[in-house]
């Protein structure tokens, strides 16, 4: 179960109707997607959906059940009865799994190392698809992930593909991990290797591979400060009548 805001639209409705919109922000790990998406959502008084957190909550459930993340059949069995809540407020990111606050734990090293095979599981992606699509069409929404503009909301009003060079992404992720209450054990070289592994796996998976939508605006944030990246997205949104 996931939480949604009032006024949800069906996936067939045009996202721009009645003041509603979807901004899709995709890209690989370490590009600042989550922070940028939250800032943009806050500026636009919009909802914010972190689809990656949903995969991480499934992964945490898999690990807690003692299931091998690469055992597709066993992973599917964990989905039955799974109950989690994904907040839509950019300023209130508390992720609940069976009523327990797992906001920090889903960012930990164990989940990070296991989330790639779980997220590539076709049954897991199918199970989350309807939930993610419903929430993405909840009104004024900024949605971030790896397949938002290509799979979850291909009709999004604005599609951003956020990228950065490998060294900068590793530096950012390492800094984030060091400051986290869990998951700060990997050194910079290990973080870089993990990002490279995830990039390869995500871009080559059969179902919903990581790729920019043909009509996405690519933003390289390697040399941009966070406020500059946010400003670019807001400028692109304003040009499309999103305010």
C-alpha positions as CSV (number, residue, x, y, z in Angstrom):
1,X,0.0,0.0,0.0
2,X,1.2,3.5,-0.8
3,X,-0.1,6.9,0.2
4,X,-1.4,9.3,-2.4
5,X,-2.6,12.8,-2.2
6,X,-6.3,13.7,-3.0
7,X,-7.4,14.5,-6.5
8,X,-5.6,11.7,-8.3
9,X,-6.0,11.5,-12.1
10,X,-6.3,8.4,-14.2
11,X,-3.2,7.6,-16.2
12,X,-5.1,8.4,-19.4
13,X,-5.7,12.0,-18.6
14,X,-3.5,14.7,-19.9
15,X,-1.2,15.9,-17.1
16,X,-1.6,19.5,-17.8
17,X,-5.4,19.6,-17.1
18,X,-6.8,21.6,-14.2
19,X,-3.4,22.9,-13.1
20,X,-1.9,19.4,-12.9
21,X,1.5,18.5,-14.3
22,X,4.2,15.9,-14.2
23,X,7.9,16.7,-14.2
24,X,10.0,13.6,-14.8
25,X,13.6,13.6,-13.6
26,X,15.6,10.5,-14.6
27,X,19.3,9.7,-14.5
28,X,21.9,7.4,-12.9
29,X,22.9,7.3,-9.3
30,X,24.9,10.2,-7.8
31,X,23.7,12.9,-10.1
32,X,21.6,14.7,-7.4
33,X,18.2,13.6,-8.7
34,X,16.6,13.3,-5.3
35,X,17.8,16.7,-4.0
36,X,17.0,18.5,-7.2
37,X,13.6,16.9,-7.5
38,X,12.7,17.8,-3.9
39,X,13.8,21.4,-4.3
40,X,11.9,21.8,-7.6
41,X,8.8,20.3,-6.0
42,X,9.0,22.6,-3.0
43,X,9.4,25.7,-5.3
44,X,6.4,24.7,-7.4
45,X,4.3,23.6,-4.3
46,X,4.0,20.2,-5.9
47,X,4.1,16.6,-4.7
48,X,7.4,14.7,-4.9
49,X,7.7,10.9,-5.6
50,X,11.0,9.1,-5.1
51,X,10.4,5.8,-7.0
52,X,13.9,4.6,-6.0
53,X,12.9,4.5,-2.4
54,X,10.0,2.2,-3.3
55,X,12.5,-0.3,-4.8
56,X,14.7,0.1,-1.7
57,X,11.8,-0.8,0.6
58,X,11.1,-3.9,-1.4
59,X,14.8,-4.8,-1.2
60,X,14.8,-4.3,2.6
61,X,11.8,-6.6,2.9
62,X,13.7,-9.2,0.8
63,X,16.8,-9.0,3.0
64,X,14.7,-9.1,6.2
65,X,13.0,-12.3,4.9
66,X,16.4,-13.9,4.4
67,X,15.8,-14.2,0.6
68,X,18.6,-14.1,-1.9
69,X,18.1,-10.9,-4.0
70,X,19.0,-12.8,-7.2
71,X,16.4,-15.5,-6.6
72,X,13.6,-14.0,-8.7
73,X,11.0,-16.5,-7.6
74,X,11.7,-16.1,-3.9
75,X,11.7,-12.4,-4.2
76,X,8.3,-12.4,-5.8
77,X,6.9,-14.3,-2.8
78,X,8.0,-11.4,-0.5
79,X,5.7,-9.0,-2.4
80,X,2.6,-10.7,-1.0
81,X,1.3,-8.8,1.9
82,X,4.1,-6.1,1.6
83,X,2.8,-2.9,3.2
84,X,4.8,0.4,2.7
85,X,4.1,4.1,2.6
86,X,5.8,6.6,0.3
87,X,5.3,10.2,1.2
88,X,4.5,12.7,-1.5
89,X,5.6,15.8,0.4
90,X,9.1,17.1,-0.5
91,X,9.6,18.3,3.0
92,X,8.5,15.2,4.8
93,X,10.4,12.2,3.6
94,X,9.6,9.4,6.1
95,X,9.4,6.0,4.5
96,X,7.4,3.4,6.4
97,X,7.6,-0.3,6.0
98,X,4.8,-2.2,7.9
99,X,4.5,1.0,10.1
100,X,8.2,1.2,10.9
101,X,10.3,4.2,9.9
102,X,13.0,2.8,7.6
103,X,14.1,6.1,6.0
104,X,17.7,5.7,7.1
105,X,17.9,1.9,6.7
106,X,16.9,1.8,3.0
107,X,19.9,4.1,2.3
108,X,22.3,1.7,4.0
109,X,25.1,-0.3,2.4
110,X,23.2,-3.7,2.6
111,X,20.2,-2.4,0.7
112,X,22.4,-0.4,-1.8
113,X,24.3,-3.6,-2.7
114,X,21.2,-5.6,-3.1
115,X,18.8,-3.2,-4.8
116,X,20.1,-3.7,-8.3
117,X,19.0,-7.3,-8.9
118,X,15.7,-6.7,-7.0
119,X,14.9,-3.7,-9.2
120,X,15.7,-5.6,-12.3
121,X,13.2,-8.3,-11.4
122,X,10.4,-8.1,-14.0
123,X,7.7,-9.1,-11.4
124,X,8.9,-6.5,-8.9
125,X,8.8,-3.8,-11.6
126,X,5.3,-4.9,-12.7
127,X,4.1,-4.9,-9.1
128,X,5.4,-1.3,-8.5
129,X,4.3,0.0,-11.9
130,X,0.7,0.5,-11.2
131,X,1.5,2.1,-7.8
132,X,4.1,4.4,-9.2
133,X,1.9,5.4,-12.2
134,X,-1.1,6.2,-9.9
135,X,1.0,8.4,-7.6
136,X,2.7,10.1,-10.6
137,X,-0.7,11.1,-11.8
138,X,-1.8,12.6,-8.5
139,X,-1.9,16.3,-9.6
140,X,1.1,18.6,-9.5
141,X,3.9,16.1,-9.3
142,X,7.7,15.9,-9.6
143,X,8.7,12.3,-10.0
144,X,12.3,11.0,-10.0
145,X,13.8,7.7,-10.9
146,X,15.3,5.8,-13.8
147,X,12.4,5.1,-16.1
148,X,9.9,7.9,-15.4
149,X,10.0,9.7,-18.7
150,X,10.2,6.4,-20.7
151,X,7.8,4.0,-18.8
152,X,6.0,5.5,-15.8
153,X,4.9,8.8,-17.3
154,X,6.0,9.0,-21.0
155,X,3.4,11.8,-21.4
156,X,5.1,14.0,-18.7
157,X,5.0,17.7,-19.4
158,X,8.7,18.1,-18.8
159,X,11.3,15.3,-18.9
160,X,14.8,15.9,-17.5
161,X,17.7,13.5,-17.8
162,X,20.2,14.5,-15.1
163,X,23.8,13.3,-15.5
164,X,27.3,14.1,-14.3
165,X,30.7,12.7,-14.9
166,X,31.7,9.5,-13.1
167,X,34.2,11.1,-10.7
168,X,31.8,13.8,-9.6
169,X,29.0,11.3,-9.1
170,X,31.2,9.1,-6.9
171,X,32.4,12.1,-4.9
172,X,28.8,13.2,-4.3
173,X,27.6,9.8,-3.3
174,X,30.6,9.2,-1.0
175,X,29.9,12.5,0.7
176,X,26.3,11.6,1.1
177,X,27.2,8.2,2.6
178,X,29.7,9.6,5.1
179,X,27.0,12.0,6.4
180,X,24.4,9.3,6.7
181,X,23.6,7.5,9.9
182,X,24.0,4.2,8.0
183,X,25.9,3.1,4.9
184,X,29.0,5.3,5.3
185,X,31.4,2.3,5.2
186,X,32.5,2.4,1.6
187,X,35.5,4.4,0.6
188,X,35.6,6.6,-2.5
189,X,37.1,3.9,-4.8
190,X,34.5,1.4,-3.7
191,X,31.6,3.9,-4.2
192,X,33.0,4.5,-7.8
193,X,33.0,0.8,-8.5
194,X,29.5,0.4,-7.1
195,X,28.2,3.2,-9.3
196,X,29.9,1.7,-12.4
197,X,28.4,-1.7,-11.6
198,X,24.9,-0.2,-11.2
199,X,25.2,1.9,-14.4
200,X,26.1,-1.1,-16.4
201,X,23.4,-3.2,-15.0
202,X,20.7,-0.6,-15.2
203,X,21.5,0.4,-18.8
204,X,21.6,-3.2,-20.0
205,X,18.6,-4.7,-18.2
206,X,15.9,-6.0,-20.5
207,X,12.9,-4.3,-18.7
208,X,12.9,-0.5,-18.5
209,X,16.6,0.1,-19.0
210,X,18.2,3.3,-17.9
211,X,18.1,5.7,-20.8
212,X,17.0,9.2,-21.6
213,X,13.6,9.7,-23.3
214,X,14.0,11.0,-26.8
215,X,12.3,14.3,-25.8
216,X,14.1,14.6,-22.5
217,X,16.3,17.7,-21.8
218,X,19.7,16.5,-20.8
219,X,21.4,18.5,-18.0
220,X,25.0,17.7,-17.1
221,X,25.4,18.9,-13.5
222,X,29.1,18.1,-13.2
223,X,30.1,21.7,-12.9
224,X,26.8,23.1,-11.6
225,X,26.1,23.9,-8.0
226,X,22.7,22.6,-6.7
227,X,20.9,26.0,-6.9
228,X,22.1,26.3,-10.5
229,X,20.7,22.9,-11.5
230,X,17.4,23.6,-9.7
231,X,17.2,27.0,-11.5
232,X,17.7,25.3,-14.9
233,X,14.8,22.9,-14.2
234,X,12.5,25.7,-13.0
235,X,13.4,27.8,-16.1
236,X,12.5,24.8,-18.4
237,X,9.3,24.3,-16.4
238,X,8.3,28.0,-16.7
239,X,8.9,27.8,-20.5
240,X,6.2,25.1,-20.6
241,X,3.8,27.1,-18.5
242,X,4.5,25.2,-15.3
243,X,4.6,27.6,-12.3
